[in-house]
Amino acid sequence: MVTGDEFLRIERKLENMQLVNEILFDSIRALEKKLAELTVRKQSSMCAIDLSTSKEITMQSQGIITNTAVIANLAHKSRISEMVA
């Protein structure tokens, strides 16, 4: 048979265990939230890197197109010079 004092001790232990469980669950929720934030940041930074890379590729492509146009123009002028000469 459980005495009144033993019952109160068991009840306090259960209350303490419930508090510990609540603290653990709160900690887990906080960690999950932080993980979600970090995941979003990582995805955002990856998108920023992709955007940066895309801009760099676009700039390089424009440079190639410009160089091609200059070469074509020089070739055209060279042909005209040959025709005139």
PDB file of N, CA, C and O in Angstrom:
ATOM      1  N   MET A   1       0.840  -1.175   0.000  1.00  0.00           N
ATOM      2  CA  MET A   1       0.000   0.000   0.000  1.00  0.00           C
ATOM      3  C   MET A   1       0.892   1.248   0.000  1.00  0.00           C
ATOM      4  O   MET A   1       1.907   1.289   0.695  1.00  0.00           O
ATOM      5  N   VAL A   2       0.518   2.235  -0.761  1.00  0.00           N
ATOM      6  CA  VAL A   2       1.288   3.472  -0.893  1.00  0.00           C
ATOM      7  C   VAL A   2       0.799   4.460   0.159  1.00  0.00           C
ATOM      8  O   VAL A   2      -0.399   4.702   0.300  1.00  0.00           O
ATOM      9  N   THR A   3       1.755   5.023   0.891  1.00  0.00           N
ATOM     10  CA  THR A   3       1.394   6.013   1.909  1.00  0.00           C
ATOM     11  C   THR A   3       1.210   7.370   1.252  1.00  0.00           C
ATOM     12  O   THR A   3       1.537   7.553   0.080  1.00  0.00           O
ATOM     13  N   GLY A   4       0.691   8.307   2.006  1.00  0.00           N
ATOM     14  CA  GLY A   4       0.453   9.657   1.494  1.00  0.00           C
ATOM     15  C   GLY A   4       1.735  10.335   1.064  1.00  0.00           C
ATOM     16  O   GLY A   4       1.767  10.997   0.026  1.00  0.00           O
ATOM     17  N   ASP A   5       2.807  10.181   1.854  1.00  0.00           N
ATOM     18  CA  ASP A   5       4.098  10.793   1.512  1.00  0.00           C
ATOM     19  C   ASP A   5       4.671  10.193   0.231  1.00  0.00           C
ATOM     20  O   ASP A   5       5.177  10.919  -0.625  1.00  0.00           O
ATOM     21  N   GLU A   6       4.593   8.878   0.100  1.00  0.00           N
ATOM     22  CA  GLU A   6       5.094   8.213  -1.107  1.00  0.00           C
ATOM     23  C   GLU A   6       4.303   8.662  -2.331  1.00  0.00           C
ATOM     24  O   GLU A   6       4.862   8.892  -3.403  1.00  0.00           O
ATOM     25  N   PHE A   7       2.998   8.779  -2.148  1.00  0.00           N
ATOM     26  CA  PHE A   7       2.140   9.228  -3.244  1.00  0.00           C
ATOM     27  C   PHE A   7       2.548  10.636  -3.686  1.00  0.00           C
ATOM     28  O   PHE A   7       2.642  10.907  -4.883  1.00  0.00           O
ATOM     29  N   LEU A   8       2.792  11.534  -2.720  1.00  0.00           N
ATOM     30  CA  LEU A   8       3.198  12.906  -3.051  1.00  0.00           C
ATOM     31  C   LEU A   8       4.558  12.938  -3.755  1.00  0.00           C
ATOM     32  O   LEU A   8       4.759  13.714  -4.689  1.00  0.00           O
ATOM     33  N   ARG A   9       5.488  12.092  -3.304  1.00  0.00           N
ATOM     34  CA  ARG A   9       6.801  12.008  -3.957  1.00  0.00           C
ATOM     35  C   ARG A   9       6.660  11.527  -5.402  1.00  0.00           C
ATOM     36  O   ARG A   9       7.275  12.083  -6.312  1.00  0.00           O
ATOM     37  N   ILE A  10       5.856  10.503  -5.599  1.00  0.00           N
ATOM     38  CA  ILE A  10       5.629   9.974  -6.955  1.00  0.00           C
ATOM     39  C   ILE A  10       4.969  11.038  -7.823  1.00  0.00           C
ATOM     40  O   ILE A  10       5.326  11.214  -8.988  1.00  0.00           O
ATOM     41  N   GLU A  11       4.013  11.735  -7.249  1.00  0.00           N
ATOM     42  CA  GLU A  11       3.309  12.780  -7.992  1.00  0.00           C
ATOM     43  C   GLU A  11       4.277  13.896  -8.396  1.00  0.00           C
ATOM     44  O   GLU A  11       4.217  14.382  -9.526  1.00  0.00           O
ATOM     45  N   ARG A  12       5.171  14.310  -7.483  1.00  0.00           N
ATOM     46  CA  ARG A  12       6.177  15.332  -7.798  1.00  0.00           C
ATOM     47  C   ARG A  12       7.134  14.847  -8.886  1.00  0.00           C
ATOM     48  O   ARG A  12       7.508  15.610  -9.777  1.00  0.00           O
ATOM     49  N   LYS A  13       7.521  13.588  -8.808  1.00  0.00           N
ATOM     50  CA  LYS A  13       8.403  13.035  -9.836  1.00  0.00           C
ATOM     51  C   LYS A  13       7.722  13.067 -11.197  1.00  0.00           C
ATOM     52  O   LYS A  13       8.337  13.416 -12.205  1.00  0.00           O
ATOM     53  N   LEU A  14       6.442  12.696 -11.214  1.00  0.00           N
ATOM     54  CA  LEU A  14       5.698  12.731 -12.479  1.00  0.00           C
ATOM     55  C   LEU A  14       5.595  14.157 -13.012  1.00  0.00           C
ATOM     56  O   LEU A  14       5.757  14.387 -14.211  1.00  0.00           O
ATOM     57  N   GLU A  15       5.328  15.105 -12.130  1.00  0.00           N
ATOM     58  CA  GLU A  15       5.249  16.505 -12.550  1.00  0.00           C
ATOM     59  C   GLU A  15       6.594  16.969 -13.109  1.00  0.00           C
ATOM     60  O   GLU A  15       6.654  17.647 -14.135  1.00  0.00           O
ATOM     61  N   ASN A  16       7.673  16.591 -12.415  1.00  0.00           N
ATOM     62  CA  ASN A  16       9.012  16.951 -12.902  1.00  0.00           C
ATOM     63  C   ASN A  16       9.293  16.315 -14.255  1.00  0.00           C
ATOM     64  O   ASN A  16       9.869  16.951 -15.137  1.00  0.00           O
ATOM     65  N   MET A  17       8.884  15.054 -14.420  1.00  0.00           N
ATOM     66  CA  MET A  17       9.080  14.374 -15.698  1.00  0.00           C
ATOM     67  C   MET A  17       8.277  15.060 -16.793  1.00  0.00           C
ATOM     68  O   MET A  17       8.750  15.193 -17.922  1.00  0.00           O
ATOM     69  N   GLN A  18       7.058  15.499 -16.465  1.00  0.00           N
ATOM     70  CA  GLN A  18       6.247  16.206 -17.451  1.00  0.00           C
ATOM     71  C   GLN A  18       6.908  17.527 -17.841  1.00  0.00           C
ATOM     72  O   GLN A  18       6.914  17.904 -19.013  1.00  0.00           O
ATOM     73  N   LEU A  19       7.466  18.228 -16.847  1.00  0.00           N
ATOM     74  CA  LEU A  19       8.172  19.476 -17.151  1.00  0.00           C
ATOM     75  C   LEU A  19       9.381  19.217 -18.044  1.00  0.00           C
ATOM     76  O   LEU A  19       9.626  19.948 -19.004  1.00  0.00           O
ATOM     77  N   VAL A  20      10.124  18.179 -17.720  1.00  0.00           N
ATOM     78  CA  VAL A  20      11.285  17.820 -18.544  1.00  0.00           C
ATOM     79  C   VAL A  20      10.836  17.485 -19.961  1.00  0.00           C
ATOM     80  O   VAL A  20      11.468  17.909 -20.929  1.00  0.00           O
ATOM     81  N   ASN A  21       9.751  16.729 -20.089  1.00  0.00           N
ATOM     82  CA  ASN A  21       9.224  16.388 -21.422  1.00  0.00           C
ATOM     83  C   ASN A  21       8.824  17.639 -22.189  1.00  0.00           C
ATOM     84  O   ASN A  21       9.120  17.760 -23.378  1.00  0.00           O
ATOM     85  N   GLU A  22       8.152  18.575 -21.517  1.00  0.00           N
ATOM     86  CA  GLU A  22       7.746  19.816 -22.181  1.00  0.00           C
ATOM     87  C   GLU A  22       8.966  20.602 -22.645  1.00  0.00           C
ATOM     88  O   GLU A  22       8.990  21.135 -23.754  1.00  0.00           O
ATOM     89  N   ILE A  23       9.981  20.668 -21.778  1.00  0.00           N
ATOM     90  CA  ILE A  23      11.206  21.377 -22.149  1.00  0.00           C
ATOM     91  C   ILE A  23      11.866  20.701 -23.346  1.00  0.00           C
ATOM     92  O   ILE A  23      12.311  21.374 -24.277  1.00  0.00           O
ATOM     93  N   LEU A  24      11.929  19.380 -23.323  1.00  0.00           N
ATOM     94  CA  LEU A  24      12.518  18.647 -24.448  1.00  0.00           C
ATOM     95  C   LEU A  24      11.741  18.884 -25.734  1.00  0.00           C
ATOM     96  O   LEU A  24      12.335  19.132 -26.783  1.00  0.00           O
ATOM     97  N   PHE A  25      10.405  18.808 -25.658  1.00  0.00           N
ATOM     98  CA  PHE A  25       9.594  19.028 -26.855  1.00  0.00           C
ATOM     99  C   PHE A  25       9.763  20.453 -27.365  1.00  0.00           C
ATOM    100  O   PHE A  25       9.841  20.671 -28.574  1.00  0.00           O
ATOM    101  N   ASP A  26       9.822  21.440 -26.445  1.00  0.00           N
ATOM    102  CA  ASP A  26      10.051  22.823 -26.869  1.00  0.00           C
ATOM    103  C   ASP A  26      11.414  22.959 -27.545  1.00  0.00           C
ATOM    104  O   ASP A  26      11.551  23.651 -28.554  1.00  0.00           O
ATOM    105  N   SER A  27      12.411  22.296 -26.980  1.00  0.00           N
ATOM    106  CA  SER A  27      13.753  22.340 -27.569  1.00  0.00           C
ATOM    107  C   SER A  27      13.759  21.704 -28.951  1.00  0.00           C
ATOM    108  O   SER A  27      14.378  22.224 -29.879  1.00  0.00           O
ATOM    109  N   ILE A  28      13.075  20.590 -29.082  1.00  0.00           N
ATOM    110  CA  ILE A  28      12.996  19.910 -30.382  1.00  0.00           C
ATOM    111  C   ILE A  28      12.302  20.804 -31.398  1.00  0.00           C
ATOM    112  O   ILE A  28      12.761  20.926 -32.533  1.00  0.00           O
ATOM    113  N   ARG A  29      11.194  21.433 -30.994  1.00  0.00           N
ATOM    114  CA  ARG A  29      10.484  22.344 -31.907  1.00  0.00           C
ATOM    115  C   ARG A  29      11.387  23.501 -32.324  1.00  0.00           C
ATOM    116  O   ARG A  29      11.413  23.884 -33.494  1.00  0.00           O
ATOM    117  N   ALA A  30      12.129  24.056 -31.360  1.00  0.00           N
ATOM    118  CA  ALA A  30      13.041  25.162 -31.675  1.00  0.00           C
ATOM    119  C   ALA A  30      14.123  24.702 -32.652  1.00  0.00           C
ATOM    120  O   ALA A  30      14.467  25.425 -33.587  1.00  0.00           O
ATOM    121  N   LEU A  31      14.657  23.504 -32.434  1.00  0.00           N
ATOM    122  CA  LEU A  31      15.676  22.968 -33.346  1.00  0.00           C
ATOM    123  C   LEU A  31      15.104  22.713 -34.737  1.00  0.00           C
ATOM    124  O   LEU A  31      15.761  22.983 -35.742  1.00  0.00           O
ATOM    125  N   GLU A  32      13.882  22.194 -34.792  1.00  0.00           N
ATOM    126  CA  GLU A  32      13.243  21.962 -36.095  1.00  0.00           C
ATOM    127  C   GLU A  32      13.046  23.279 -36.833  1.00  0.00           C
ATOM    128  O   GLU A  32      13.270  23.366 -38.041  1.00  0.00           O
ATOM    129  N   LYS A  33      12.622  24.312 -36.090  1.00  0.00           N
ATOM    130  CA  LYS A  33      12.412  25.625 -36.700  1.00  0.00           C
ATOM    131  C   LYS A  33      13.737  26.178 -37.224  1.00  0.00           C
ATOM    132  O   LYS A  33      13.803  26.705 -38.335  1.00  0.00           O
ATOM    133  N   LYS A  34      14.788  26.052 -36.417  1.00  0.00           N
ATOM    134  CA  LYS A  34      16.107  26.540 -36.826  1.00  0.00           C
ATOM    135  C   LYS A  34      16.601  25.785 -38.060  1.00  0.00           C
ATOM    136  O   LYS A  34      17.164  26.385 -38.976  1.00  0.00           O
ATOM    137  N   LEU A  35      16.391  24.479 -38.080  1.00  0.00           N
ATOM    138  CA  LEU A  35      16.784  23.668 -39.231  1.00  0.00           C
ATOM    139  C   LEU A  35      16.036  24.122 -40.481  1.00  0.00           C
ATOM    140  O   LEU A  35      16.622  24.226 -41.558  1.00  0.00           O
ATOM    141  N   ALA A  36      14.742  24.390 -40.333  1.00  0.00           N
ATOM    142  CA  ALA A  36      13.953  24.863 -41.472  1.00  0.00           C
ATOM    143  C   ALA A  36      14.494  26.200 -41.973  1.00  0.00           C
ATOM    144  O   ALA A  36      14.602  26.412 -43.181  1.00  0.00           O
ATOM    145  N   GLU A  37      14.839  27.110 -41.042  1.00  0.00           N
ATOM    146  CA  GLU A  37      15.396  28.405 -41.436  1.00  0.00           C
ATOM    147  C   GLU A  37      16.723  28.229 -42.168  1.00  0.00           C
ATOM    148  O   GLU A  37      16.970  28.877 -43.185  1.00  0.00           O
ATOM    149  N   LEU A  38      17.567  27.355 -41.648  1.00  0.00           N
ATOM    150  CA  LEU A  38      18.862  27.115 -42.295  1.00  0.00           C
ATOM    151  C   LEU A  38      18.686  26.506 -43.676  1.00  0.00           C
ATOM    152  O   LEU A  38      19.416  26.838 -44.610  1.00  0.00           O
ATOM    153  N   THR A  39      17.709  25.610 -43.800  1.00  0.00           N
ATOM    154  CA  THR A  39      17.429  24.997 -45.097  1.00  0.00           C
ATOM    155  C   THR A  39      16.991  26.058 -46.094  1.00  0.00           C
ATOM    156  O   THR A  39      17.438  26.062 -47.241  1.00  0.00           O
ATOM    157  N   VAL A  40      16.109  26.965 -45.654  1.00  0.00           N
ATOM    158  CA  VAL A  40      15.641  28.040 -46.531  1.00  0.00           C
ATOM    159  C   VAL A  40      16.811  28.940 -46.920  1.00  0.00           C
ATOM    160  O   VAL A  40      16.942  29.327 -48.081  1.00  0.00           O
ATOM    161  N   ARG A  41      17.666  29.275 -45.937  1.00  0.00           N
ATOM    162  CA  ARG A  41      18.830  30.116 -46.243  1.00  0.00           C
ATOM    163  C   ARG A  41      19.746  29.437 -47.245  1.00  0.00           C
ATOM    164  O   ARG A  41      20.246  30.070 -48.175  1.00  0.00           O
ATOM    165  N   LYS A  42      19.962  28.147 -47.050  1.00  0.00           N
ATOM    166  CA  LYS A  42      20.842  27.413 -47.965  1.00  0.00           C
ATOM    167  C   LYS A  42      20.253  27.425 -49.370  1.00  0.00           C
ATOM    168  O   LYS A  42      20.964  27.652 -50.349  1.00  0.00           O
ATOM    169  N   GLN A  43      18.937  27.177 -49.462  1.00  0.00           N
ATOM    170  CA  GLN A  43      18.293  27.180 -50.773  1.00  0.00           C
ATOM    171  C   GLN A  43      18.368  28.572 -51.387  1.00  0.00           C
ATOM    172  O   GLN A  43      18.599  28.715 -52.588  1.00  0.00           O
ATOM    173  N   SER A  44      18.171  29.608 -50.552  1.00  0.00           N
ATOM    174  CA  SER A  44      18.249  30.979 -51.054  1.00  0.00           C
ATOM    175  C   SER A  44      19.648  31.290 -51.551  1.00  0.00           C
ATOM    176  O   SER A  44      19.817  31.896 -52.610  1.00  0.00           O
ATOM    177  N   SER A  45      20.655  30.874 -50.784  1.00  0.00           N
ATOM    178  CA  SER A  45      22.026  31.157 -51.211  1.00  0.00           C
ATOM    179  C   SER A  45      22.360  30.375 -52.469  1.00  0.00           C
ATOM    180  O   SER A  45      23.094  30.862 -53.329  1.00  0.00           O
ATOM    181  N   MET A  46      21.824  29.161 -52.582  1.00  0.00           N
ATOM    182  CA  MET A  46      22.054  28.381 -53.797  1.00  0.00           C
ATOM    183  C   MET A  46      21.405  29.077 -54.980  1.00  0.00           C
ATOM    184  O   MET A  46      21.976  29.104 -56.071  1.00  0.00           O
ATOM    185  N   CYS A  47      20.212  29.643 -54.779  1.00  0.00           N
ATOM    186  CA  CYS A  47      19.544  30.383 -55.852  1.00  0.00           C
ATOM    187  C   CYS A  47      20.362  31.613 -56.216  1.00  0.00           C
ATOM    188  O   CYS A  47      20.496  31.957 -57.391  1.00  0.00           O
ATOM    189  N   ALA A  48      20.915  32.278 -55.188  1.00  0.00           N
ATOM    190  CA  ALA A  48      21.737  33.460 -55.452  1.00  0.00           C
ATOM    191  C   ALA A  48      22.974  33.075 -56.250  1.00  0.00           C
ATOM    192  O   ALA A  48      23.375  33.796 -57.163  1.00  0.00           O
ATOM    193  N   ILE A  49      23.575  31.953 -55.913  1.00  0.00           N
ATOM    194  CA  ILE A  49      24.741  31.480 -56.660  1.00  0.00           C
ATOM    195  C   ILE A  49      24.338  31.163 -58.096  1.00  0.00           C
ATOM    196  O   ILE A  49      25.044  31.519 -59.039  1.00  0.00           O
ATOM    197  N   ASP A  50      23.195  30.488 -58.257  1.00  0.00           N
ATOM    198  CA  ASP A  50      22.721  30.170 -59.602  1.00  0.00           C
ATOM    199  C   ASP A  50      22.455  31.443 -60.394  1.00  0.00           C
ATOM    200  O   ASP A  50      22.792  31.524 -61.576  1.00  0.00           O
ATOM    201  N   LEU A  51      21.848  32.443 -59.743  1.00  0.00           N
ATOM    202  CA  LEU A  51      21.558  33.707 -60.410  1.00  0.00           C
ATOM    203  C   LEU A  51      22.858  34.409 -60.784  1.00  0.00           C
ATOM    204  O   LEU A  51      22.989  34.945 -61.884  1.00  0.00           O
ATOM    205  N   SER A  52      23.814  34.404 -59.866  1.00  0.00           N
ATOM    206  CA  SER A  52      25.113  35.017 -60.130  1.00  0.00           C
ATOM    207  C   SER A  52      25.807  34.323 -61.295  1.00  0.00           C
ATOM    208  O   SER A  52      26.352  34.979 -62.183  1.00  0.00           O
ATOM    209  N   THR A  53      25.786  33.010 -61.288  1.00  0.00           N
ATOM    210  CA  THR A  53      26.392  32.232 -62.369  1.00  0.00           C
ATOM    211  C   THR A  53      25.692  32.534 -63.686  1.00  0.00           C
ATOM    212  O   THR A  53      26.341  32.685 -64.721  1.00  0.00           O
ATOM    213  N   SER A  54      24.377  32.619 -63.644  1.00  0.00           N
ATOM    214  CA  SER A  54      23.600  32.920 -64.845  1.00  0.00           C
ATOM    215  C   SER A  54      23.971  34.293 -65.399  1.00  0.00           C
ATOM    216  O   SER A  54      24.125  34.459 -66.609  1.00  0.00           O
ATOM    217  N   LYS A  55      24.114  35.275 -64.512  1.00  0.00           N
ATOM    218  CA  LYS A  55      24.501  36.617 -64.962  1.00  0.00           C
ATOM    219  C   LYS A  55      25.892  36.596 -65.588  1.00  0.00           C
ATOM    220  O   LYS A  55      26.139  37.234 -66.611  1.00  0.00           O
ATOM    221  N   GLU A  56      26.795  35.850 -64.953  1.00  0.00           N
ATOM    222  CA  GLU A  56      28.163  35.747 -65.478  1.00  0.00           C
ATOM    223  C   GLU A  56      28.156  35.109 -66.868  1.00  0.00           C
ATOM    224  O   GLU A  56      28.849  35.576 -67.772  1.00  0.00           O
ATOM    225  N   ILE A  57      27.385  34.059 -67.033  1.00  0.00           N
ATOM    226  CA  ILE A  57      27.287  33.387 -68.334  1.00  0.00           C
ATOM    227  C   ILE A  57      26.701  34.338 -69.369  1.00  0.00           C
ATOM    228  O   ILE A  57      27.163  34.386 -70.509  1.00  0.00           O
ATOM    229  N   THR A  58      25.680  35.095 -68.967  1.00  0.00           N
ATOM    230  CA  THR A  58      25.065  36.062 -69.879  1.00  0.00           C
ATOM    231  C   THR A  58      26.084  37.107 -70.310  1.00  0.00           C
ATOM    232  O   THR A  58      26.170  37.449 -71.490  1.00  0.00           O
ATOM    233  N   MET A  59      26.861  37.616 -69.346  1.00  0.00           N
ATOM    234  CA  MET A  59      27.873  38.620 -69.677  1.00  0.00           C
ATOM    235  C   MET A  59      28.929  38.044 -70.613  1.00  0.00           C
ATOM    236  O   MET A  59      29.350  38.710 -71.559  1.00  0.00           O
ATOM    237  N   GLN A  60      29.357  36.818 -70.358  1.00  0.00           N
ATOM    238  CA  GLN A  60      30.346  36.183 -71.229  1.00  0.00           C
ATOM    239  C   GLN A  60      29.767  35.971 -72.622  1.00  0.00           C
ATOM    240  O   GLN A  60      30.458  36.174 -73.621  1.00  0.00           O
ATOM    241  N   SER A  61      28.506  35.563 -72.693  1.00  0.00           N
ATOM    242  CA  SER A  61      27.858  35.357 -73.994  1.00  0.00           C
ATOM    243  C   SER A  61      27.776  36.665 -74.758  1.00  0.00           C
ATOM    244  O   SER A  61      28.018  36.700 -75.965  1.00  0.00           O
ATOM    245  N   GLN A  62      27.434  37.751 -74.055  1.00  0.00           N
ATOM    246  CA  GLN A  62      27.366  39.054 -74.716  1.00  0.00           C
ATOM    247  C   GLN A  62      28.744  39.465 -75.231  1.00  0.00           C
ATOM    248  O   GLN A  62      28.871  40.043 -76.311  1.00  0.00           O
ATOM    249  N   GLY A  63      29.774  39.156 -74.436  1.00  0.00           N
ATOM    250  CA  GLY A  63      31.143  39.453 -74.876  1.00  0.00           C
ATOM    251  C   GLY A  63      31.503  38.677 -76.127  1.00  0.00           C
ATOM    252  O   GLY A  63      32.116  39.224 -77.044  1.00  0.00           O
ATOM    253  N   ILE A  64      31.129  37.414 -76.171  1.00  0.00           N
ATOM    254  CA  ILE A  64      31.405  36.572 -77.350  1.00  0.00           C
ATOM    255  C   ILE A  64      30.655  37.109 -78.560  1.00  0.00           C
ATOM    256  O   ILE A  64      31.209  37.181 -79.657  1.00  0.00           O
ATOM    257  N   ILE A  65      29.392  37.486 -78.363  1.00  0.00           N
ATOM    258  CA  ILE A  65      28.594  38.031 -79.470  1.00  0.00           C
ATOM    259  C   ILE A  65      29.223  39.322 -79.982  1.00  0.00           C
ATOM    260  O   ILE A  65      29.319  39.536 -81.190  1.00  0.00           O
ATOM    261  N   THR A  66      29.654  40.189 -79.053  1.00  0.00           N
ATOM    262  CA  THR A  66      30.299  41.449 -79.446  1.00  0.00           C
ATOM    263  C   THR A  66      31.582  41.176 -80.222  1.00  0.00           C
ATOM    264  O   THR A  66      31.827  41.788 -81.262  1.00  0.00           O
ATOM    265  N   ASN A  67      32.396  40.259 -79.715  1.00  0.00           N
ATOM    266  CA  ASN A  67      33.647  39.918 -80.412  1.00  0.00           C
ATOM    267  C   ASN A  67      33.368  39.341 -81.793  1.00  0.00           C
ATOM    268  O   ASN A  67      34.076  39.651 -82.752  1.00  0.00           O
ATOM    269  N   THR A  68      32.349  38.511 -81.897  1.00  0.00           N
ATOM    270  CA  THR A  68      31.979  37.928 -83.189  1.00  0.00           C
ATOM    271  C   THR A  68      31.545  39.022 -84.161  1.00  0.00           C
ATOM    272  O   THR A  68      31.900  38.996 -85.339  1.00  0.00           O
ATOM    273  N   ALA A  69      30.773  39.984 -83.653  1.00  0.00           N
ATOM    274  CA  ALA A  69      30.321  41.090 -84.504  1.00  0.00           C
ATOM    275  C   ALA A  69      31.509  41.925 -84.974  1.00  0.00           C
ATOM    276  O   ALA A  69      31.559  42.339 -86.132  1.00  0.00           O
ATOM    277  N   VAL A  70      32.465  42.173 -84.081  1.00  0.00           N
ATOM    278  CA  VAL A  70      33.662  42.943 -84.460  1.00  0.00           C
ATOM    279  C   VAL A  70      34.454  42.194 -85.528  1.00  0.00           C
ATOM    280  O   VAL A  70      34.898  42.790 -86.510  1.00  0.00           O
ATOM    281  N   ILE A  71      34.630  40.892 -85.335  1.00  0.00           N
ATOM    282  CA  ILE A  71      35.369  40.078 -86.316  1.00  0.00           C
ATOM    283  C   ILE A  71      34.644  40.077 -87.662  1.00  0.00           C
ATOM    284  O   ILE A  71      35.272  40.212 -88.712  1.00  0.00           O
ATOM    285  N   ALA A  72      33.323  39.926 -87.625  1.00  0.00           N
ATOM    286  CA  ALA A  72      32.539  39.929 -88.869  1.00  0.00           C
ATOM    287  C   ALA A  72      32.667  41.273 -89.570  1.00  0.00           C
ATOM    288  O   ALA A  72      32.788  41.334 -90.794  1.00  0.00           O
ATOM    289  N   ASN A  73      32.639  42.340 -88.799  1.00  0.00           N
ATOM    290  CA  ASN A  73      32.764  43.682 -89.370  1.00  0.00           C
ATOM    291  C   ASN A  73      34.142  43.870 -90.001  1.00  0.00           C
ATOM    292  O   ASN A  73      34.267  44.417 -91.097  1.00  0.00           O
ATOM    293  N   LEU A  74      35.181  43.403 -89.287  1.00  0.00           N
ATOM    294  CA  LEU A  74      36.535  43.499 -89.844  1.00  0.00           C
ATOM    295  C   LEU A  74      36.666  42.666 -91.118  1.00  0.00           C
ATOM    296  O   LEU A  74      37.288  43.105 -92.084  1.00  0.00           O
ATOM    297  N   ALA A  75      36.087  41.479 -91.123  1.00  0.00           N
ATOM    298  CA  ALA A  75      36.142  40.620 -92.312  1.00  0.00           C
ATOM    299  C   ALA A  75      35.423  41.291 -93.475  1.00  0.00           C
ATOM    300  O   ALA A  75      35.891  41.249 -94.613  1.00  0.00           O
ATOM    301  N   HIS A  76      34.277  41.914 -93.179  1.00  0.00           N
ATOM    302  CA  HIS A  76      33.513  42.601 -94.221  1.00  0.00           C
ATOM    303  C   HIS A  76      34.332  43.761 -94.788  1.00  0.00           C
ATOM    304  O   HIS A  76      34.398  43.942 -96.004  1.00  0.00           O
ATOM    305  N   LYS A  77      34.959  44.549 -93.901  1.00  0.00           N
ATOM    306  CA  LYS A  77      35.789  45.669 -94.355  1.00  0.00           C
ATOM    307  C   LYS A  77      36.977  45.162 -95.168  1.00  0.00           C
ATOM    308  O   LYS A  77      37.387  45.793 -96.143  1.00  0.00           O
ATOM    309  N   SER A  78      37.522  44.030 -94.766  1.00  0.00           N
ATOM    310  CA  SER A  78      38.654  43.450 -95.483  1.00  0.00           C
ATOM    311  C   SER A  78      38.237  43.052 -96.894  1.00  0.00           C
ATOM    312  O   SER A  78      38.981  43.267 -97.851  1.00  0.00           O
ATOM    313  N   ARG A  79      37.031  42.464 -97.021  1.00  0.00           N
ATOM    314  CA  ARG A  79      36.535  42.077 -98.351  1.00  0.00           C
ATOM    315  C   ARG A  79      36.300  43.306 -99.215  1.00  0.00           C
ATOM    316  O   ARG A  79      36.616  43.315-100.405  1.00  0.00           O
ATOM    317  N   ILE A  80      35.740  44.344 -98.602  1.00  0.00           N
ATOM    318  CA  ILE A  80      35.501  45.579 -99.361  1.00  0.00           C
ATOM    319  C   ILE A  80      36.837  46.164 -99.820  1.00  0.00           C
ATOM    320  O   ILE A  80      36.963  46.624-100.955  1.00  0.00           O
ATOM    321  N   SER A  81      37.830  46.142 -98.931  1.00  0.00           N
ATOM    322  CA  SER A  81      39.165  46.657 -99.287  1.00  0.00           C
ATOM    323  C   SER A  81      39.744  45.872-100.450  1.00  0.00           C
ATOM    324  O   SER A  81      40.343  46.446-101.360  1.00  0.00           O
ATOM    325  N   GLU A  82      39.561  44.539-100.419  1.00  0.00           N
ATOM    326  CA  GLU A  82      40.081  43.707-101.505  1.00  0.00           C
ATOM    327  C   GLU A  82      39.372  44.020-102.806  1.00  0.00           C
ATOM    328  O   GLU A  82      39.997  44.041-103.866  1.00  0.00           O
ATOM    329  N   MET A  83      38.052  44.268-102.735  1.00  0.00           N
ATOM    330  CA  MET A  83      37.285  44.566-103.947  1.00  0.00           C
ATOM    331  C   MET A  83      37.717  45.899-104.541  1.00  0.00           C
ATOM    332  O   MET A  83      37.819  46.046-105.759  1.00  0.00           O
ATOM    333  N   VAL A  84      37.964  46.851-103.681  1.00  0.00           N
ATOM    334  CA  VAL A  84      38.343  48.182-104.150  1.00  0.00           C
ATOM    335  C   VAL A  84      39.765  48.157-104.723  1.00  0.00           C
ATOM    336  O   VAL A  84      40.064  48.864-105.686  1.00  0.00           O
ATOM    337  N   ALA A  85      40.613  47.363-104.141  1.00  0.00           N
ATOM    338  CA  ALA A  85      42.015  47.351-104.568  1.00  0.00           C
ATOM    339  C   ALA A  85      42.225  46.671-105.874  1.00  0.00           C
ATOM    340  O   ALA A  85      43.357  46.588-106.352  1.00  0.00           O
TER     341      ALA A  85
END
